Amino acid sequence: MSRRELREHIFKILFDLDFYGESEKEEQMDLYFEQALDDDLANPPSFVAPEDREYIRDKAGRIAARIPQIDESINQVAKGWRTGRMAKADLAILRLAVYEMRCDDEIPVSVAINEAVELAKKFGSDGSPSFINGILAKLI
């Protein structure tokens, strides 16, 4: 599975987790993978291999554990837009990108920003790509 596909699954999990409490995190991840596997039966090219599932679960868990610190970073630069007011998709994309920029040495900052903008084009509103790009540019 490509890094882009892995990142998309991580984004979807982070998006889902925003609707549930910390105590439900593991259960929601399990449900996500059950759903992803059900979808894969109808669409084989998107099969989530066990090693990819482990990577996705691990990275999503590491990001979820750092949400308070990530949100604080976002709030410091997002003038007039507290994380509590942001669209859930935009917020999940920002959390993933900020984690990759600050905590994942394997991913260059420019790649993290570019991938976040691409996710915003796919899952956000019309203004999401520029909003995401603007926030992330302030964090460099």
N, C-alpha and C positions, 0 to 999 in steps of 0.2 A: 504494500500500500504506500502511496506517495506521502510525503510530508504534508502536502496540502490536504489530502484526504484525512490524514490523522488529525490535523489541526481542525478540520471541519467537525469531526466527531467530538473533539475536546470542546469546541465552541458549543455544540448542541447540548452536551452534558452540563456545561457551566450555565447555559441558559435555563435548562430544566431545574438545576439545583437552586436557582434564585427563587423558585416558587415553593420550596420545601425547607424545613428546618434542618439544622446540622445533624440531628438524630436520625434523619431519614436519608442522609447522603448515600450510604452504602446500598440501601434498598433501591433508591432511585437509579443508581449506576447499574445495578443488576437488571432492573426493569428496562433501562435503555438498551442494554446489550441483548436482552431477550427480544425486544422490538426490532433492533437492528438485524438480528438473525432471522426473525420472521420476514422482514423486508428483503433480506438477501435471498430467500427462497424464490421470491418473485423477480429479483433483480441480481443474478449471480455475480456480475462484475464488482459489486460493492461489498463482497464478502469480507467480514471482519475476522481475520485469522487470530488464533489464540495469542500469539506474541504481540500483535497489534492491539488487541483488546487489553493486554497487560500494560502496554505503553500508554494507551489512552487513559486507562483507569488511574495509573500512577501519576501521570502529569496533571490530570484533572484534579486529583486529590491534593497534590502539592499546591496547585493554584488556589483551590478552595480554602486550604489552610492559611493562605496569605491574603485572603480577601480584605480584611481590615486594613492592612498596610498598603495594599494596592489601591483600595478606594481612597485612602488618605492622600496618596500621591496624585490620583486623578483629581480629587477635590481641590488640591492646592493650585492646579493650573487651569481648571475648568471654571472660568469666571462666569458666574450667573447660572451655572449648571451643576448642582450637587448630584452625586451619584443616585440619590433617592428619587430624583426627578427625571433621570435619563431613561430613554427607551431600553427595555430589557435586552434586546438584541445588541444594541450599541454598547451597553454596559458589559455584557459577556465578551464581546469582541475586544473592548478596551482592557478588561482584566487579563485576557489571554495575552494580548500584545505587551502590556506592561510587564507581566511575568517573564515573557520571552526576552524583553529588552533588558530587564534588570537581574534576572536570576538564571537564565539559560545561556551558558557560555557557548553552546554549539550553534546558536542562531544569531547571525549578525543583526544589529539594530535595524539596518535598512531593510532586511528581509522581513523582520517582524512587522515593521510599519507597512510595507507593501502587501504582505499577506493579510493584515488587518483591514486594509482598504479593500482588498478583493473580497473578503468575507462580508464587508459592509455593502458592497455592490450587490452581492448575492442575497443577503438576508436582511439588510437594513432598509430604511426608507430612502427617498431620493436624495435627501441631504446628509445621509449617514456617512458616505465616503469622505466628504470634505470635513465633517464634524470630527470623525475619528482621526483623520490626518492632522487636523489642527491641534487636537489634544495631544497626540503622540509627539508631534513636532516640538511642543513646549516641554516635553519630558527628556529630550535629548541632552 
